[in-house]
């Protein structure tokens, strides 16, 4: 009997909250020579026939790759897609991309082996080889080897980092100058991006004079102005010159190290950077600060907020 040819090698199961991570993994597997299906490219959610199409797409695929994340652990749709694949007897490949076993692995996969892509670069190559073996397929010789999966290299973040590295002052310095002239007020600009493994903001690119202790700073949600802009998903402006260091720790939820490293900041503006195609997805925060009080660096608060919107537009265009 002739062997059935699958329409797709892989169906990717994931939580919508992890769609950017999914697209990165999907691109890597595609570069390795596989054909893939996921609901953002092959299915139309909300249509009457969606569930039928979903079930058929999994049936027509050679195997299921499940992205394990804290979001996926709570997703009923990931559980449904797993159940369909299991019912059809499809090989299932769980892949840990964020979090750990306790945070990201659902009970129905608790005793399954999974590929851990959170730190071991060799796991991607092993995953590709295992899929090839289980599906008994020979990929084209010219297929590119599986790249090392890097969570920080999500497509939108890569574009932003490349822009900043190629012209680190560029539009950031221009934007900082609009808020507070660099030469007169010592304004600085820093782009913080989200480290998905630690759920923290880290300084990816800086324009201006930053000390080493400042370069190492990380912020969680609601920590300082940058963490507040991340949490609230809107621009935040603050005058720090009028509050004591103790008040910074209490009001802004800063650690002693963060207070010490940012002691010279008098006023600061934090602007969330949204993913290009999704204004609900914050990928980082642009921070512009000055050693001067807010009244001296830019007296018109409304004008500062309008400038923040313009900066957000410039960053979105740069992406």
Secondary structure, DSSP 8 states (H G I E B T S, - for coil): ------SEEEEEE--GGGHHHHHHHHHHHHHTT--EE-TTTS--TTSTTHHHHHHHHHHTEEEEEEEE-HHHHH-HHHHHHHHHHHHTT-EEEEEE-SS-HHHH--GGGTTS-EEETTT-THHHHHHHHHHHHHHT----TT--------GGG-HHHHHHHHHHHHSSSHHHHHHHHHHS-HHHH--EEEEEEEETTTTEEEEEEEES---HHHHT-EE-TTSHHHHHHHHHTS-EEEE-TTS-HHHHHHHS---HHHHHHTTT--EEEEEEEEETTEEEEEEEEEEEEESS-HHHH-S-HHHHHHHHHHHHHHHHHH-
